[in-house]
Every structure is written in C-alpha cells, then in structure tokens.
C-alpha cells in the first residue's frame, strides 16, 4: 500500500528544506498509528507494554520523540 509518507520519502522527490518538519511529522504520525495497531504479542516482540504503546500512540504528531 502506498501512503502519503512513502510518496514524500521517495528518492526522486526533492523537497525544499522548509518541508522537512512536515515530513517528520507525517512519519511520526504514521509510526504511531502503526504502533496503535499492534497486538499484545507484537508489542512483547518489540519490548513495549500496552500502556506504553497507548501513551506513545496518543501523542500529537508535533510532539516528536527526543533525537528526531
């Protein structure tokens, strides 16, 4: 499935520097939606409990993790 973030991160697309925060926000938003969709077994596999995953998934897109 092609997503908006995969289109934006394609190598052929050249974005102006001002769009980098937008791309990061879209990626983080997509990652958080994916995290919210993981079941208990998948969360155990990546070493995250359900409460931590729910807290991370509920953060707004502009609230970027440290180092991103």
N, C-alpha and C positions, 0 to 999 in steps of 0.2 A: 504494500500500500504506500503510495506517495503522500507524504504530508507536506504541509507548508514549510516546516523547518527543514525537511530534507531537500526541498527545492532551493531554499535560501542558502543551504550549506554546500551546494554543488560546486565543483571546481570551476565550472565555466562562468559562473555568475560573479561579477565584480561589483561589490557594493562600496559605496563611499564610507569613509571611516565613521561618520555620524550614525550609521545604521548598525554598528556593532552592538550597542546596548540592546537594540531591538532583537537582533539575532540571539543574543544570550538569553533574553527574557523568554523568547519563544522556545528555545531549547530546554530551559529550566522548567517552563510550564509543561512541555511535553513529557519530560522525565518525571515530573510529579504526578501527572495523570497516569503514566505507566506504573509508577510505584503504588498508586492507589488501587490499581487493578490486580496486584499480585495476591495470590492466596497464601495461607499460612506456611505451606511447605516451601514456596518460593522465597518468602521472607526469611525463613530459617536458613535457606541455602546462602543467602547473602548476609546473614548475621544481623538482621534487624527484626525487632519485635513489632507486633501490630500497632502498639501505641506510638512508637517512634515513627513508623511509616505514616500513620494517620496524621501525626503532628507535622511532618515534613510535607505531606501531600496537601495539607490545608493552608500552607503558607502562600501569600500572594506572589505573583510572578516577579514582581520587582524586588522581593526580599531574597537576594542572591546569597548562596552559601559563601562562607569565607573562601578566599582564593579563586573565585570565579570571575 
